[in-house]
Amino acid sequence: MQWILLICAGLLEIGWPLGFKLAGLHEKYFYHFIALSVVSMGLSGFLLYLAQKSIPIGTAYVIWTGIGAVGTVLLGIFFFHDSTNLYHLLFVFLILTGVVGLKLVH
């Protein structure tokens, strides 16, 4: 159960930079998207808190930030046309490999 909470926390970690990006793009809904960011931050942090009750803090934190980082990069590439190149993708893949590796050795 703690691993599911940690994965959900990592996915919610993607929500706050997404909310900031959307707030900058759509000024009419600025406060809605900032509220999305704040709620996402809060829920993400709370789920991390619950997950780390049985998962070591270092492992939980790296996986949490890794999911958030990789997810945010992918959102940027696919939906906001962020530039990318082979090296960029290689290093994102290395982050993902580290996250999966930590889960496998725990």
C-alpha positions in Angstrom: 0.0 0.0 0.0 2.8 2.4 0.8 4.3 2.0 -2.6 1.0 2.9 -4.2 0.8 6.0 -2.0 4.3 6.9 -3.1 3.6 6.5 -6.8 0.4 8.7 -6.3 2.5 11.2 -4.5 5.0 11.3 -7.3 2.2 11.8 -9.9 0.7 14.6 -7.9 4.2 16.1 -7.8 3.7 16.8 -11.5 0.6 18.9 -10.8 2.3 21.9 -9.3 4.7 22.8 -12.1 1.9 22.1 -14.5 -0.4 24.5 -12.6 2.3 27.1 -12.7 2.8 26.7 -16.4 -0.9 26.9 -17.1 -1.3 29.9 -14.9 1.3 31.7 -17.0 -0.3 30.7 -20.2 -4.0 31.4 -19.3 -4.1 34.6 -17.2 -7.9 34.5 -17.1 -7.7 31.3 -15.0 -4.6 32.3 -13.1 -6.0 31.7 -9.6 -7.6 28.4 -10.6 -4.2 27.1 -11.8 -2.4 28.4 -8.8 -5.0 26.7 -6.6 -4.3 23.5 -8.6 -0.6 23.9 -7.8 -1.2 24.4 -4.1 -3.6 21.5 -3.7 -1.2 19.3 -5.7 1.7 20.2 -3.5 -0.2 19.6 -0.3 -1.6 16.2 -1.4 1.7 15.1 -2.8 3.5 16.0 0.4 0.9 14.3 2.6 1.0 11.1 0.5 4.8 11.2 0.8 4.5 11.5 4.5 2.2 8.4 4.7 4.5 6.4 2.3 7.6 7.1 4.3 6.2 5.5 7.4 7.4 2.2 6.0 9.7 3.1 3.1 13.0 4.6 4.1 13.0 8.4 3.7 15.9 8.5 1.2 14.4 5.9 -1.0 10.9 7.5 -0.8 12.3 11.0 -1.5 14.3 10.0 -4.6 11.4 8.0 -6.1 9.0 10.9 -5.3 11.1 13.5 -6.9 12.1 11.2 -9.8 8.5 10.5 -10.8 7.8 14.2 -10.6 10.8 15.2 -12.6 10.4 12.6 -15.4 6.7 13.3 -15.6 7.2 17.0 -15.8 9.8 16.7 -18.5 7.5 14.4 -20.5 4.6 16.8 -20.1 6.8 19.6 -21.3 7.9 17.7 -24.4 4.5 16.3 -25.4 2.2 19.2 -24.5 4.3 22.3 -24.4 6.8 21.6 -27.1 9.8 21.9 -24.9 13.0 21.3 -26.9 14.8 18.0 -26.5 17.7 16.1 -27.9 19.3 12.7 -27.5 21.4 13.7 -24.5 18.3 15.2 -22.8 16.4 12.0 -23.3 19.3 9.9 -22.2 19.6 11.7 -18.8 15.9 11.6 -18.2 16.1 7.8 -18.9 18.9 7.6 -16.3 16.7 9.2 -13.7 13.9 6.7 -14.5 16.4 3.9 -14.3 17.5 5.1 -10.9 13.9 5.3 -9.7 13.1 1.8 -10.9 16.4 0.4 -9.6 15.7 1.8 -6.1 12.3 0.1 -6.1 13.9 -3.2 -7.2 16.5 -3.2 -4.5 14.2 -2.2 -1.7 
